[in-house]
């Protein structure tokens, strides 16, 4: 299992329990501070089947076809190169492997001011893609059997544009036979 944007490692530790002593979990984060925290947490939890690597989600430091499952929780929305992220996920997945991701998308493009707002980038909102474009990108990358596992509108009436935000959870597979 590989977790994109692993932060302090909580999803990695949960995955480590699931894969057991014969499985391995890899956490990728772009900040040395988060890696330090995750490694400290791993030591405290005495977890020996989890490793944490410094890296960008647009250039994942992992071998081709080496991972069964990629997970991510609201990280791809932070990338301005979502096509590159999905290409990298495709590259590292074994044939028949899958991803399960949660992310923020929209019904319609966000206002330009929101897209440029540092506050909204930090809140995982400013980089949210239009859902139809996001799903098309997943398909164009080569993933199959795309399934929406969850789709929930965010309920926030503070600003009109916020009503277009959607929490989306997806699963898709890398074909066993690549094109």
RASULKA-V969079 format. One record per residue. RES is the residue in one small letter. D_FIRST is the distance of its C-alpha to the first C-alpha in Angstrom with 1 decimal. Layout:
BEGIN
res: <RES,RES>
d_first: <D_FIRST,D_FIRST>
END
This chain:
BEGIN
res: <x,x,x,x,x,x,x,x,x,x,x,x,x,x,x,x,x,x,x,x,x,x,x,x,x,x,x,x,x,x,x,x,x,x,x,x,x,x,x,x,x,x,x,x,x,x,x,x,x,x,x,x,x,x,x,x,x,x,x,x,x,x,x,x,x,x,x,x,x,x,x,x,x,x,x,x,x,x,x,x,x,x,x,x,x,x,x,x,x,x,x,x,x,x,x,x,x,x,x,x,x,x,x,x,x,x,x,x,x,x,x,x,x,x,x,x,x,x,x,x,x,x,x,x,x,x,x,x,x,x,x,x,x,x,x,x,x,x,x,x,x,x,x,x,x,x,x,x,x,x,x,x,x,x,x,x,x,x,x,x,x,x,x,x,x,x,x,x,x,x,x,x,x,x,x,x,x,x,x>
d_first: <0.0,3.8,6.7,10.0,12.9,11.5,15.2,16.0,12.6,13.2,10.2,8.1,10.8,10.8,7.2,8.4,11.3,9.9,8.2,11.4,13.0,11.9,8.1,6.5,4.7,6.2,8.5,10.9,14.4,17.8,19.9,20.8,22.0,18.6,17.0,20.0,19.5,15.8,16.8,19.8,18.0,15.8,19.1,20.8,18.3,18.3,14.6,14.1,10.5,9.4,10.7,11.8,13.2,16.0,15.8,16.8,14.7,17.5,16.9,13.3,13.7,11.5,13.0,13.8,12.1,9.5,6.1,6.1,4.8,5.7,7.3,10.6,13.7,17.0,16.2,16.9,20.4,21.0,20.9,24.1,22.4,20.2,21.0,19.6,16.3,15.9,17.1,14.6,11.7,13.7,14.2,10.8,9.7,11.1,14.2,13.6,10.0,9.8,9.4,10.6,12.4,15.4,18.0,21.8,24.0,27.8,30.5,32.5,32.4,32.6,35.9,36.1,36.8,33.6,31.6,33.2,33.0,31.2,31.1,29.4,26.8,26.0,25.8,23.2,26.0,27.9,25.3,24.8,25.4,27.5,25.5,27.2,26.5,22.8,22.4,24.6,22.4,19.3,21.6,23.3,20.1,19.9,17.5,19.0,19.3,18.8,19.2,20.2,18.9,20.8,23.5,25.6,28.3,28.6,31.9,33.6,37.2,37.8,37.7,38.2,35.3,32.8,33.6,31.7,28.3,25.7,22.4,20.3,17.2,16.1,14.1,14.7,14.0,14.5,17.6,17.8,20.9,20.7,23.8>
END
